[in-house]
Amino acid sequence: MRTPIIRGGAALAAAGLTLLAAPATATAAPTPSPGATPVTRAGTSFLTATGITAGQPVRVDASTGDFLYWSFPASAGQRHEIVATVSLPKARTGASTWTVEVFDGLRRRQACTAGAQTPTVAASAGSVALGCTLRQVRSWAEPWSADPLPGTYYVRLSVTDLPEADLGQPVDVELLLAADGEGSRDDGELKAPLVPNTRAGAVLTGDPAAAPAEADDDWFDGDWLPALGSRWAWSTVGGALAAVAGVVGFALTRRPRRP
């Protein structure tokens, strides 16, 4: 049995063969909207978060160790992408780890489907790039689920790990929010009824006739004499029998008087 020969890329190139690489699917980076007013500040908590919109660039001067907050509205059917770049100072003593987080209106952290959410850069790096692509906002969700719903969302940018000597150094932050899609794509449109109505009712053209009054079973033709099967008759008969039984019992148990 002969052993198959496995050739590398260089050997295949020398043999005149060309390797076909699969085309890479590149996602276009979000760009600012024309004429959008840049935002030059950020909040320090959820309550003081600075409001931004899709396509509005953010340029903020901050310090290493600050927590920066922004808020934006989200509608059903939208997918949001957040990209941020932090320009780092040159005089740093060690590596640092940065993170971008997104929270919904209930302060629940939303998962990112793509992007460098928590990158770590060396001390010699001049900048760090962060990104987060959110899931599509749903028009409704179960109470127990953590699906993104329409409302106000919050973005928090911070550093999670760095040498203590690097705290407080100035940094430049650039952030941009992009929104894709309008309208909910969770539900379709029903073109026809699921169960056709095969028993359609009749159309009434006039006023419906009044139902006849039911006859009273407790009386004979409206007279005072009760019916034989009514409760009045049985009550009367029972009362008479009870009176007769009482009189007979008294007569049997009464002592005769002596003259």
Secondary structure, 3 states (H helix, E strand, C coil): CCCCCCCCHHHHHHCCCCCCCCCCCCCCCCCCCCCCCCECCCECCCCCCEECCCCCCEEEEEECCCCEEEEEEECCCCEEEEEEEEECCCCCCCCEEEEEEEECCCCCECCEEECCCCCEECCCCCEEEEEEEECCCCCCCCCCCCCCCCEEEEEEEEEEECCHHHCCCEEEEEEEEEEECCCCCCCCCCCCCCCCCCCCCCCCCCCCCCCCCCCCCCECCCCCCECCCCHHHHHHHHHHHHHHHHHHHHHHHCCCCCC
